[in-house]
């Protein structure tokens, strides 16, 4: 019998940190019904899911201003 080859599993990427202020703004927008979900994307910033629309990608630096704009139009 031949020995089995071990397949090297690449390590998982390091988790992306979300700042406390960003997390609070995202939770508030979610609770207010402005957004349905969010996900932090390392390359693009945040992906926000909004009911009835395509997902929006928002830069990290522009997140709070974007959420304020969404909240005022909702």
Secondary structure by P-SEA (a helix, b strand, c coil): cccbbbbbbcccccbbbbcaaaaaaaaaaaaaccccbbbbbccccbbbbcccccbbbbcccaaaaaaaaaaaac
